[in-house]
Amino acid sequence: RSGVGESQTCDHVLQFESKAAFQNHFSVNACLMPVCQLDGAAVTTVEGIGNTKTRLHPVQERIAKANGSQCGFCTPGMVMSMYTLLRNKPKPSMEDIKETLAGNLCRCTGYRPIIDGYRTFCEVCNCSPINSFIQHHTTSENCCQRNGNSCCMTNGSGPLESEEFMPLDPTQELIFPPEMAESAKPTTQRFRGERMTWISPVSLNELLQLKAQHPQAPIVMGNTNIGPDIKFKGVVHPIIISASRVRELFEVEHKPEGVCVGAGCSLSAVRSVLEKSVSSLPEEHTQTMAALLDQLGRVGGEQIRNVATLGGNIASAYPNSDLNPVLAAGRCSVLLLSKDGKREVLLNKEFFVGFGKTILKPEEILLSVFIPVSRKGEVVRAFRHAPRKENALATVNAGMRVWFEEGSNVVKEMSVYYGGVGPCTVSAEKTAQQVVGRSWNEETLCDAYKELVDDVTLGASAPGGKVMFRRSLTLSLLFKFYLHVLQHLKDTVHPPLLSVSTMHTCFQPREQLVNNTIVTCVGQMICGVVADTKQHAKLAARALRISYEDLPDPIFTVEEAVQKHSFFLPQRKLEKGDVSRAFQEADQVHEGEIRLGGQEHFYMETQSMLVIPVGEEKEMKVFVSTQHPTMAQEAVAETLGIPSNRVSSHVKRVGGAFGGKVTKTSILVSLTALAAWRTGRPVRCVLERGEDMLITGARHPVLGKYKVGFMKDGRITAADVQYYANAGNTADESVLVAEKILLHMDNSYNIPNLRGQSSACKTNLPSNTAFRGFGVPQSMLVMENIINDVALILNRPAEEIREKNLYKEPSLTHYKMEFDPENLLRCWMECKEKSELEGRQLSIAQFNQQNRWKKRGISMIPIKYGIGFAEGFLNQAAALVHIYKDGSVLVSHGGTEMGQGIHTKLQQVASRELNVPLSLIHITETATSSVPNTCPSAASFGTDANGMAVKDACETLYKRLEPIRKQDPNGTWKSWISKAFFDKISLSATGYYRGQDLYMDWEKQEGLPYAYFTYAACCSEVELDCLTGEYRTIRTDLVADIGRSINPSIDIGQIEGAFMQGLGLYTMEELKFSPSGVLYTRGPGQYKIPAVCDVPLQFNVYLLSGSHNPHAIYSSKGIGEPTLFLGSSVFFALKEAVAAARSDSGLSGPFPLHSPATPERACSACSTRFTQMIPEAETGSARSWALELP
């Protein structure tokens, strides 16, 4: 759980028998819903709708059949969100599904299989992207319906055969318990705890009396504000008043002059009310209502909107509120009530007086909100920009209203309100006054802009950072409003309008478990607190008082580390050819740099473990969510000073890992084991999301500095690159990451003269660690940026430069490993064909010529990814297979299941080798007591190694049974096993795999670090809004060489999930640290991973046919990590779109666009006249709000 209602993994369904309820069923977040609030509600959890012991519910069945669950940690939330939708709307549309799942996060799947499963509930089930929001996914050449055929989702030709689905019968669902309805009595409730009292009145008079008696007591409705404060900030309220049962707060009254909405109405209920009003009233009267509807659909996820209230949104006065600017601009008012009387107050700049403060008196409550109808000639519009399209707090939002003199374009009245640019909702009053009395034209707008630059300002150290961007957004959003009103006037008044295109004329070593001496970063553990309850442990931790002295001269960035020679050794270097001479002979030489930010693992299940002391021989049982059970075992044994045979590690499954549950987990499990050892009792440790993000590190931020020499025809003849990785305060695996960066610096290109140097910089940030790709995504981004720069200098398509420099024939890498690039070239050419690259490049060029503020870009990227551990001893695995007398088979192996499907694949291996059905084979867990000395499940090598070990064990058993099969060729598997038992033939066997002796000799700069390469290519097209930096991915085509796949469904899921994680890395996910090294982005509220809305509108995945691989089991290939880098195709497509925008501004050639290419960076790189109008912030003595990493 996130604890703030952002990930929706803890969805439950509530049903109230109440006249105040606007819907019978609604989903909520368990992490925010107080138990006290549930009196009188019927609560349905995922276990309540179906299970594997009795019967799956259709919602559960379809997500399973669609392969929509990998690690499975997000699945209950997905299921319950969809279940709620179906209870309220048994035949939903695709738009309904999109909206329902907008707030649900998944880190594994890439969302496609989840949507594919749930789209089958739609009345019109269609796989075409034209007919639904979801991407088209297919492994065939074209859409199934292109030639007039029926949809593969309904005709049984696809993976989801509709005939197999359990039908959804709404009449068989749970009803509200009649006994609860009969016993429900509206009486005041009081619940008393150790530190606070919860009071829930049932009448308005009683509520007013309570507020008079306890004026400082907060009123709780949805608990979306008070709850997180209590949970994360330790705020204690002696009295809490819940007004959720006061009917007057939920009343809605329609009047000729507008609609009066009770302050207690949830945002979902308000939305329903406004939708009905908009559909029943003339358009000219619904401007404000329509603007509010635009915002209501994007405030939080549906689970938040179901409980958050309109009154709470207003009264909390949050500076980023999406509704308050629109309410203020739209002339809305509120009715305030107390025991002494009532007053009606306009929502304007006087109402919001500061951060979280309004003019409400402590004893007052907000009873209702009045939303007036708009007047003839009045235009109201809402705007919003956020790090993610949905379920994300706005960076900047706005509500704008203009009222014209009748029959003209002369402004009679105007209001402009912004959120996100001050401590509360801000009125651009001077800007509005600049426009009043003047015609709505470009000259007026120019003057308004000049006024707005001074009217709305932000200091250099303003909370939230992005000062220049936020200020430029105020201009861009006003310009968008100008364009919207122009169109409105054109449709209604028809004045002579100037061309918008003339707008420019008005502008110019090992880690310690805890440290009690020197603390080298914020987030370093200094002690552990053991208590009988989680709440007591938290209170005890807060009670600790620790004295600190500031570290002299801390190091946070790689530039500071380089300046002070702060590195983890060794530093690595690779070189081939004569780089210096090649530079002299090159036609052109170019130098540049690119920065790549870090990335939080954001596994859905945080670090979790349970340690139980057992027996009398100092034994410990460790149940832990880890990729490396043996490392956890050895860490516990070493910490407690006992041999490893007294410690057993057990891993059932892992709720996502991505490299983040190896070294960091072992440190935490050691602390937990120490607590269990000292207390003699079982101890559980489960980190909360913010703690996990603060402590466990992330992907290494990297600075790449490069020099490239090339010829006029695009051939790159020399490259020299320096990589600086921000390792944090301990070494962890950073030197290994730096090594892999060098090993993949060529990506897929044969550069005859290549030199690279890589350093792991020691800084005072939390220690970074392994992450899916292990340095490769950083390394290859630098090379692709070099390619992009060369293309811009030569004014040629980047794909032409890439293709010219690809490996073309059997070659040696820069570390002298031989390989054949045939399948790399096949992937490239097939992707080029499938994506219709050349034709789309022409249409994109035409689109960009016709559009000034929207630009499109397309990019195609290849990858050559090495599989295996360069540390040769890790390329081994073992397995243990038991056959029981009833014929059932139990398989144990050293790999851990973390969503990548290793258990399923190894069941398939056992089934194939023993020639028995999958139903007879079971894998219970990964345990060091069954399979010792395991290697980590990492490097996309888990199935390769453990699959061969299982195969070896099964071959041994099958060979033992051969005499019995010959004796009784017509027997059954069960009869053969029974006969073997009575013949005293062992039905247990171990299997072992000794992998290749891979190595890398850094002194000689040569080696065989990988068993083989996985190849792929990907083409993505984006559309960029140059005014805000927002973009959407229109289409992605991906071709992957994964050999002969053991399970294509699993592998495609890995490909899509990795791609989406890469899309997040390169365009969205941004870790922010304060100038003193404190991580700001500690949770889903601040750190945004891709959601359903970020999936490409059309997503095609193709598996390369006719491929084989002699170096892995059944000629398959590892695929978990490679395709993550292909998310960079979106990054470079964005860069192409930015280049088109810069071209319109007269700019050409290479330009900096660092990763992630957030809307802020993309908008700034476009260098429009709007961004140029904002003066550079004068920092003076103030420090920037956040560090600029790496």
Secondary structure, 3 states (H helix, E strand, C coil): CCCCCCCCCCEEEEEECCCCCCCCEEEEECCCCCHHHHCCEEEECHHHHCCCCCCCCHHHHHHHHCCCCCCCCCHHHHHHHHHHHHHHCCCCCHHHHHHHCCCCCCCCCCCHHHHHHHHHHCCCCCCCCCCCCCCCCCCCCCCCCCCCCCCCCCCCCCCCCHHHCCCCCHHHCCCCCHHHHHHCCCCCEEEECCCCEEEECCCHHHHHHHHHHCCCCCEECCCCCHHHHHHHHCCCCCEEEECCCCHHHHCEEEECCEEEEECCCEHHHHHHHHHHHHHHCCHHHCHHHHHHHHHHCCCCCHHHHCCCEHHHHHHHCCCCCCCHHHHHHCCCEEEEEECCEEEEEECCCCCEEECCEECCCCCCEEEEEEEECCCCCEEEEEEEECCCCCCCCCCEEEEEEEEECCCCCEEEEEEEEEECCCCCCEECHHHHHHHCCCECCHHHHHHHHHHHHHHCCCCCCCCCCCHHHHHHHHHHHHHHHHHHHHHHHHHHCCCCCCCHHHHHHHCCCCCCCCCCCCCCCCCCCCCCCCCCCHHHHHHHHHHCCCCCCCCCCCCCCHHHHHHCCCEEEEEEEEEECCHHHHHHHCCEEEEEEEEECCCCCCCCCCCEEEEEEECCCCEEEEEECCCCHHHHHHHHHHHHCCCHHHEEEEECCCCCCCCCCCHHHHHHHHHHHHHHHHHCCCEEEECCHHHHHHHCCCCCCEEEEEEEEECCCCCEEEEEEEEEEEEECCCCCHHHHHHHHHHCCCCCECCCEEEEEEEEEECCCCCCCCCCCCCHHHHHHHHHHHHHHHHHHHCCCHHHHHHHHECCCCEECCCCCEECCHHHHHHHHHHHHHCCHHHHHHHHHHHHHHCCCEEEEEEEEEEEEEECCCCHHHCEEEEEEEECCCCCEEEEECCCCCCCCHHHHHHHHHHHHHCCCHHHEECCCEECCCCCCCCCCCCCCHHHHHHHHHHHHHHHHHHHCHHHHHHCCCCCHHHHHHHHHHCCCCCEEEEEEECCCCEEECCCCEEECCCEEEEEEEEEEEEEECCCCCEEEEEEEEEEECECCCCHHHHHHHHHHHHHHHHHHHHCCCCCECCCCCECCCCCCCCCCCCHHHCCCEEEEEECCCCCCCCCHHHECCCCCHHHHHHHHHHHHHHHHHHHHHHHCCCCCCCCCCECCCHHHHHHHHCCHHHHHCCCCCCCCCCCCCCCCC
